Every structure is written in C-alpha cells, then in structure tokens.
Amino acid sequence: MEELNLYILTSNCARNLIDVDLVAAHLFDVLPSSSPAPELIVLSLQELAPIAYSFLGGSYLLPYFNAFIKAVKQATAKQWNESYVTLVKDHIGMTGLMVFARADIADRIAWIDTAHVGVGVQETGNKGAVGARLGYVVEGRSSQTVDLTFVAAHLAPMEDGLAQRNLDWQSIVERLVFSHGQTSPRTVEDASQATDESTSLLDERGHTSSHHAQQNLFAPNSYLFLAGDLNYRTSDISPQKEDTMRFPKRNADPSSPSHYSHLLQEDQLIREMRAGRTFHGLSEAPINFPPTYKFSDAAQHAARQELENSDSNTEWKWSSHRWPSWCDRILYLDDAVASRGAGEGTAHRTVKPVVYDALPLFPHSDHRPVALAVSVPLRPAAADHMARDANDVSKTGVVAPFAIDPTWRSRRDAARRKEIVVGVLAYLGLTWEGNGMVLASVVGLVGAWVVLRSIWGV
C-alpha cells in the first residue's frame, strides 16, 4: 500500500525572528541520512511574533512566516535537492501553522479547510489553536481523498496551570470547528498581499465544494496530528531553591537520579492522558529525549556557538524558577478507521512513528523544538465520508469527548474584535513604529495649538 511520509515540527519562537541560516542547517538533524523527502512538512509555531504583530496579523506577520519559508527552502534543497510549495500559512493570534507540500505532489491536495480557536485571556489568541484539514488524492483514485488534520496549539502556562490546560483541550474540541467547505488550494508563497487571518487561498476559478457541515477534530476517517507547546510540566508547583539539585544532567547514567528519565515519570501530560482527563483518544510516540523547556539565558547565549562547533557535551543550563519539562509535544490519533468500500467492511489505519526527537536549542528561544517523522498508509475514505457523524464510534474508531459548542462562531468573532483592540494598543505602546506614530501625533497637536494661539492672539 502506498504510504505518505510526514515531518511535523513544533517550535516556540519566543516572539523572535529566527536566524534563517542556522535553523535551515539543523531543521532535519533528527532524521537519518537515508530518510526520504517527506511529502508534507508541517510546522507548529508558538509565540511566533510579538503580540502587536500577532494580533493585527496580515502584513505584520509576513517577515516571521517568510523566515520559515526561506529556512524550509534552504533545508530541503540541501537535504534532498527537492523543492516545496507552501499550502498553508495561517495563525490564531500568536500561534502559527504552516504546511508545505513537495512540489511533485502538491497538485494532489484537492482541498484545504482551516479553523481557529482562542483559549487565552478573554478567549483571545495569546493562547489557542489553529487547524488545517487537507484532502490528499490517492493516485489512481481521483474521486477519493485521504484526509489529514493538523493542529498547532499553545495551552496555559505554569506548573499550577494543569486544570486550565485540561480545560483548554476541551475548548479546542468544542470550538475548533471546520465549517467553511472544501476550497481548492493554491500556493501562498507569493500571496504577501493577503491580510486575512487565513491565507489558504482559492484557486483562480474560486472553486468550492458543496460541503458545509460543521466538524471538530474527530472527523470521520481523518488522520489527526496535534503539535505545540502544550505546557504540561513535571510538577504541580514551582521548584524551590533546593530542587535544582534534581534537575537533569546531560551525561548522567540512566540509573542516576540526575537522569531525565526519572523526571519523566512526573510528567503531567502522561498522567492526565492515562487518567482520561485530557487529549482523549490521542497517542504519543515514546519519549527518549531530555526536557525541552526551560533553558536559561546563559544557555541561549551559548546555543549559537554550540551549534556552530557541534558541541554536544556542554552541561544543560536550566532556568532555576521552572521545572525542566517536556512542554513541546506531538500527539496523533492512532485508531482512525477507513472505509474500504460498500460491503467490504473497515480496516484500521496505523500511524507509524519513525523518529520522535528534539532538535538542538536555538539562540532565539528557551525551548528546544520537537520533531515527529511518521508514515501513514494511503487508504482513501469513501466518497460520502464527509457527511458522516463524527461522534459515531463505529465509523470513526473514536468518540469525540465533547460536542461542538453551538456558539463557537460568535465567541470567536467577539474575541477577534478584542484582539484588534489589543493589537492596536500594543502596537502604539510597545513598538518603535507605534511610538513614532504617537510622538508624531503629539508633536502635530502641539504644533497646531501653537499656530492657533498665534492666529487668535491668545
């Protein structure tokens, strides 16, 4: 059976522009040299840009998205001598999602649908999730697609934020709703003039399908991958000064209390998933890498030199006020069911993890990115699958843990209005450009007042 190779990466950018050359040089470090060029590359990006640019969106975010486009272009050309086109370049507030397709298979993406939900302050996008659902046409079956859902997410922070993180997951299931119908994709690399929150574009004919059914994450017969800074920690309280002695050390023996595997036993996400309190139905590949957060300022300052010198023996430098944790995770739905046609029954489609590992620390962030390389069998769903009930376990293999919130659209619209207000205020108060506008306005008003006084003789 034909398989689709995916490379999914999650990275917290700490609101900084990336160093394109440095990221490109290490983007695929975790892959074996013999790995084939993936058909799809997916980037989940948190804290993509400062809040002013993120909330205003549009052209304010283009430099940040374009930096990743350049990095992917450089890295894929060097690694496989392949070119990729950008299918999705989308965001909800400070969380971005990008999907790239290998150029030779890009025309097999039949449609793209996107969805957004904010779970931050007043449901705005300082935290939230953005999703893209793609229909991939299987060769020789032009009327059928394999559906893939990719979600980039950023949940509530802090050690004691566990209950809120679980509620954030519930909000994502309830209000991350795909409903805009199926739109034929066009590369967005040259669509710099786009100012809408969604930059997955119609083709030149403006083609849309007749599908407008509301669907949450658990759509019938769709593969599902969720990647992001999920922020689950290794303790329910912040560390005390004496706790730093327990922080993982780089070259510790697995039997030593200083080996990271002992801290992994305290991971909140593993505990909550096993108890059925969050990310219901999703799976994760085994974790065999150290915590990805929180590295100290000293570690960030040394990161460039370590990358350039291939130095892998330097001791990890953790921030003392946060427990080292596996905040950056990639989960997937492992038991989706595909129809094999009328009268033929069903067959389980299995996600096959190839690599699940952390990339090096980059100097722009206190998180290490995490990557998952997987292959999925291309067994197309039946043509009428989009009309099926996503809560029917006999058809999907999993029950959606929460129903769609009927007020999801109005709540998102209200939150978007708040984002614009906050974005404008943050732009004026927190950026050099905005400060310049305020200063110019003040100077103009003072100048006008002086002129008027001289005219009126006051």
C-alpha positions in Angstrom: 0.0 0.0 0.0 1.2 3.5 -0.8 2.4 5.5 2.2 2.6 9.2 2.9 5.7 10.5 4.8 5.2 13.4 7.1 7.6 15.6 9.0 5.9 17.6 11.8 7.8 20.1 13.9 6.7 22.2 16.9 8.7 25.2 17.9 8.2 28.0 20.4 9.8 31.1 18.8 9.7 33.3 21.9 8.4 36.2 19.8 11.7 36.4 17.9 12.6 36.3 14.2 14.6 33.2 13.6 18.1 33.0 12.1 17.2 31.5 8.8 20.6 30.0 8.0 21.0 28.5 11.5 17.6 26.9 11.5 17.9 25.6 8.0 21.2 24.0 8.8 19.6 22.0 11.7 16.0 21.6 10.7 16.3 17.9 9.9 19.0 17.0 12.4 16.9 14.2 13.9 16.4 12.3 10.6 18.7 9.5 9.4 20.6 10.5 6.3 18.7 7.8 4.4 15.3 9.2 5.1 13.2 10.0 2.0 12.0 13.5 1.4 8.6 13.8 3.1 5.5 14.6 1.0 4.3 17.0 3.6 6.2 19.2 6.2 4.1 20.7 9.0 5.3 23.5 11.3 3.5 24.4 14.6 4.8 27.7 15.8 4.0 29.3 19.1 4.8 32.8 20.2 5.5 33.4 16.5 5.8 37.2 16.9 5.3 40.0 19.4 1.7 40.4 20.5 1.1 43.6 18.5 2.0 42.0 15.2 0.4 38.7 16.0 -3.0 40.2 16.9 -3.0 42.6 14.0 -1.9 39.8 11.6 -1.7 40.3 7.9 1.5 42.0 6.6 2.8 42.4 10.2 3.4 38.7 10.3 4.9 38.2 6.9 8.5 38.6 8.0 8.1 35.9 10.6 6.3 33.5 8.2 8.7 34.3 5.4 11.7 33.4 7.5 10.4 29.9 8.0 9.6 29.6 4.2 13.2 30.5 3.5 14.5 28.1 6.1 12.5 25.2 4.7 13.5 26.0 1.2 17.2 26.0 2.1 17.0 22.9 4.3 15.0 20.8 1.8 17.3 21.8 -1.1 20.4 20.8 0.8 18.9 17.6 2.3 17.1 16.1 -0.7 17.6 18.6 -3.6 13.8 18.9 -3.5 11.5 22.0 -3.7 8.4 22.5 -1.7 5.4 24.8 -2.0 3.5 26.5 0.8 0.0 25.2 1.1 -1.0 26.8 4.5 0.3 29.9 6.2 -2.2 30.6 9.0 -2.4 31.7 12.6 -4.6 32.4 15.6 -3.1 35.3 17.5 0.5 34.2 18.4 0.2 30.6 17.2 1.0 29.8 13.6 0.6 26.8 11.4 2.4 26.1 8.1 2.1 23.2 5.7 4.5 22.6 2.9 4.0 20.0 0.1 6.7 18.5 -2.0 6.4 20.2 -5.4 5.8 17.0 -7.4 2.8 16.0 -5.3 1.3 19.5 -4.5 -1.4 19.1 -7.1 -2.7 16.1 -5.2 -4.1 18.3 -2.5 -7.7 18.5 -3.5 -9.0 20.9 -0.8 -8.0 22.7 2.4 -10.2 23.8 5.3 -9.0 25.8 8.3 -10.3 26.5 11.8 -9.3 28.7 14.7 -10.0 29.0 18.5 -8.5 31.2 21.1 -8.1 30.0 24.7 -6.1 32.9 26.1 -7.3 35.9 28.0 -11.0 36.6 27.2 -10.7 33.7 24.6 -8.1 35.7 22.6 -5.2 34.2 20.7 -2.3 34.8 23.1 -3.0 31.1 23.6 -5.1 29.0 21.2 -5.1 26.5 18.3 -5.2 26.8 14.5 -6.0 23.8 12.4 -5.9 22.8 8.7 -7.7 19.8 7.2 -6.4 18.6 3.8 -7.8 16.2 1.2 -4.9 14.2 -0.4 -5.9 12.4 -3.6 -4.6 8.9 -3.8 -3.0 8.1 -7.2 -5.4 6.2 -9.4 -8.5 7.3 -7.3 -9.1 10.8 -8.3 -12.6 10.9 -6.8 -11.4 9.9 -3.3 -9.1 11.5 -0.8 -7.1 10.6 2.3 -8.0 13.3 4.9 -5.3 14.7 7.2 -5.9 17.2 10.1 -3.0 19.2 11.5 -3.4 21.4 14.6 -1.0 23.8 16.1 -1.7 24.6 19.8 -0.4 26.6 22.7 -2.0 26.0 26.1 -2.0 27.7 29.5 1.5 28.0 31.2 2.9 27.5 34.7 3.2 24.4 36.9 -0.1 25.1 38.6 -2.0 25.6 35.4 -2.8 21.9 34.9 -6.6 22.3 35.3 -6.7 25.2 32.9 -4.7 23.2 30.3 -7.2 20.4 30.5 -10.0 23.0 30.0 -8.1 24.4 27.0 -8.2 21.0 25.4 -11.9 20.8 26.0 -12.3 24.3 24.4 -10.3 23.2 21.4 -12.5 20.2 20.8 -15.7 22.2 21.3 -14.7 25.3 19.3 -12.1 24.4 16.7 -14.7 23.8 14.1 -14.1 23.2 10.4 -17.1 24.6 8.5 -16.0 26.7 5.5 -16.4 24.0 2.9 -13.6 22.5 0.8 -11.5 25.0 -1.0 -9.0 24.2 -3.7 -5.5 25.2 -2.6 -3.1 27.5 -4.3 0.5 28.1 -3.2 0.6 31.1 -0.8 4.3 31.9 -1.2 3.5 34.8 -3.4 0.4 35.9 -1.6 2.1 38.6 0.5 -0.8 40.9 -0.1 -3.2 38.6 1.8 -4.3 40.3 5.0 -7.0 37.8 6.2 -6.2 35.5 9.2 -6.4 32.5 6.9 -4.1 32.5 3.9 -5.1 29.2 2.4 -6.4 30.5 -0.9 -9.0 29.6 -3.5 -7.6 28.7 -6.9 -8.1 31.1 -9.8 -11.6 29.7 -10.5 -12.7 30.3 -6.9 -13.9 26.7 -6.7 -15.7 25.5 -3.6 -17.5 22.3 -2.9 -21.0 21.8 -1.5 -19.7 20.6 1.9 -20.5 23.0 4.7 -21.1 20.5 7.6 -19.6 21.5 10.9 -16.8 19.1 12.1 -14.5 19.2 15.1 -11.1 17.4 15.4 -12.6 14.0 15.3 -13.9 14.0 11.7 -14.8 10.7 10.2 -11.8 8.9 8.6 -9.3 11.7 9.1 -5.8 11.3 10.4 -5.2 13.8 13.2 -1.9 15.3 14.4 -1.7 17.9 17.2 1.6 19.6 17.8 2.5 22.5 20.1 3.7 24.0 23.3 1.1 22.1 25.4 2.8 23.4 28.6 2.3 20.3 30.7 5.0 20.2 33.4 6.8 17.8 35.7 5.5 19.2 38.9 2.3 20.8 40.1 4.2 23.6 42.0 7.2 25.7 41.1 10.6 24.5 42.1 12.2 25.6 45.4 15.9 26.5 45.5 16.9 23.1 46.7 15.0 21.4 43.9 17.6 22.5 41.3 19.8 19.7 42.6 17.3 17.3 41.0 17.4 18.9 37.6 18.6 16.5 34.8 22.2 16.5 33.9 23.5 15.8 30.4 25.8 12.9 30.8 24.0 11.2 33.8 23.8 7.4 33.8 20.2 6.1 33.4 20.4 4.7 36.9 21.3 8.1 38.4 18.6 10.3 39.9 20.0 13.1 37.7 19.0 11.2 34.5 16.0 12.8 32.8 14.1 9.6 32.7 13.3 9.9 36.4 11.8 13.3 35.9 9.7 12.0 33.0 7.8 9.8 35.5 6.3 13.0 36.9 5.1 14.3 33.6 1.6 15.8 33.9 0.5 15.0 30.4 1.3 11.3 30.6 -0.5 11.2 33.9 -3.6 13.1 32.7 -3.9 11.1 29.4 -3.7 7.8 31.3 -6.4 9.1 33.6 -8.6 10.1 30.7 -8.7 13.7 31.6 -7.2 15.3 28.5 -6.3 14.6 24.8 -8.8 11.8 24.8 -8.1 9.1 22.2 -4.7 10.5 21.2 -1.3 8.8 21.4 2.3 9.8 21.6 5.5 8.0 20.5 7.9 7.1 23.3 9.9 10.0 24.7 13.7 9.3 24.6 14.9 12.8 24.8 15.5 15.3 27.6 13.1 18.1 28.7 12.7 20.8 26.1 12.0 23.7 28.5 13.1 25.9 30.2 16.6 26.8 29.2 18.3 29.7 30.9 19.5 32.9 29.2 23.1 31.6 29.5 22.1 28.5 27.6 20.5 30.6 24.8 23.6 32.8 24.6 25.8 29.7 24.2 23.5 28.0 21.8 24.9 29.5 18.6 28.5 28.6 19.5 27.4 25.1 20.4 25.6 24.6 17.1 28.4 26.1 15.0 31.0 23.9 16.8 28.9 20.8 17.0 29.4 20.8 20.8 27.2 18.2 22.4 29.0 17.9 25.7 28.1 21.2 27.3 26.1 20.7 30.5 22.4 21.7 30.2 21.7 25.1 31.7 18.2 25.2 33.1 16.3 28.2 34.4 16.1 27.8 38.1 12.5 29.0 38.5 10.8 26.4 36.3 10.9 22.7 36.4 12.6 21.2 33.3 9.6 19.8 31.4 8.5 18.3 28.1 6.3 21.2 27.2 6.7 20.7 23.4 4.8 17.6 22.2 3.3 16.0 19.1 0.3 13.7 19.5 -1.7 11.8 17.0 -4.9 9.8 16.6 -3.8 6.2 16.1 -7.1 4.4 15.6 -8.8 6.1 12.7 -10.9 3.8 10.6 -11.0 3.9 6.8 -13.9 2.5 4.8 -12.9 0.0 2.1 -16.0 0.4 0.1 -19.5 -0.8 0.2 -19.8 -4.4 1.6 -16.1 -4.6 2.3 -16.1 -3.7 6.0 -13.4 -1.4 7.5 -9.7 -1.5 8.2 -7.7 0.3 10.8 -5.1 2.8 9.6 -2.0 2.9 11.7 0.3 5.8 12.1 3.9 4.6 12.1 6.3 6.8 14.0 9.8 6.8 12.5 11.5 9.4 14.6 10.4 11.4 17.7 13.1 13.6 19.0 14.2 17.1 20.0 16.2 19.4 17.8 19.1 21.5 19.3 18.5 24.6 21.2 18.4 27.7 19.0 19.6 31.1 20.4 16.2 32.7 19.7 14.2 30.6 22.2 14.2 28.9 25.7 12.5 25.8 24.2 14.1 23.1 22.1 11.9 22.3 19.0 10.5 18.7 18.8 10.0 16.8 15.5 8.0 13.7 14.6 8.6 11.8 11.3 5.8 9.4 10.5 4.4 7.4 7.7 0.7 6.8 7.2 -1.0 4.3 4.7 -2.9 6.0 1.9 -6.2 4.1 2.2 -8.9 6.5 0.8 -12.1 7.0 2.7 -15.4 6.5 0.9 -16.7 9.5 -1.1 -19.5 10.2 1.2 -17.4 10.2 4.4 -17.7 14.0 4.9 -21.4 13.6 5.6 -21.0 11.1 8.4 -21.4 11.8 12.1 -18.1 12.4 13.7 -19.4 11.1 17.0 -20.2 7.6 15.6 -17.6 5.3 17.0 -18.5 2.6 14.6 -17.4 4.8 11.7 -14.5 6.8 13.2 -13.0 4.5 15.7 -13.1 7.2 18.4 -15.8 9.2 20.1 -15.3 12.9 20.3 -15.1 13.6 24.0 -17.0 16.9 23.8 -19.7 18.1 21.4 -19.4 21.2 19.2 -20.3 24.4 21.1 -23.1 26.0 19.1 -21.9 29.4 20.0 -18.4 28.8 18.7 -18.6 31.3 15.8 -20.0 34.3 17.8 -17.4 33.7 20.6 -14.6 33.7 18.0 -15.9 36.8 16.4 -16.1 38.6 19.7 -12.6 37.5 20.7 -11.2 38.7 17.3 -12.6 42.2 17.9 -10.8 42.2 21.3 -7.6 41.1 19.6 -7.7 44.0 17.2 -8.1 46.5 20.0 -5.3 44.9 22.0 -3.2 44.7 18.9 -3.6 48.4 18.1 -2.8 49.4 21.7 0.2 47.1 21.8 1.4 48.5 18.5 1.2 52.1 19.7 2.7 51.4 23.1 5.2 48.6 22.6 6.7 49.0 19.1 9.1 51.6 17.8 6.8 52.2 14.8 3.9 52.8 17.1 5.9 55.0 19.5 6.9 57.1 16.4 3.3 57.5 15.4 2.3 58.6 18.9 5.2 61.0 19.1 4.4 62.4 15.7 0.7 62.9 16.7 1.7 64.7 19.9 4.1 66.9 18.0 1.5 67.7 15.4 -1.1 68.5 18.0 1.3 70.8 19.9 2.3 72.5 16.7 -1.3 73.0 15.7 -2.0 74.5 19.2 0.9 76.9 18.8 -0.2 78.0 15.4 -3.8 78.5 16.5 -2.6 80.6 19.5 -0.6 82.8 17.2 -3.5 83.3 14.8 -6.0 84.1 17.6 -3.5 86.2 19.5 -4.1 84.2 22.7 
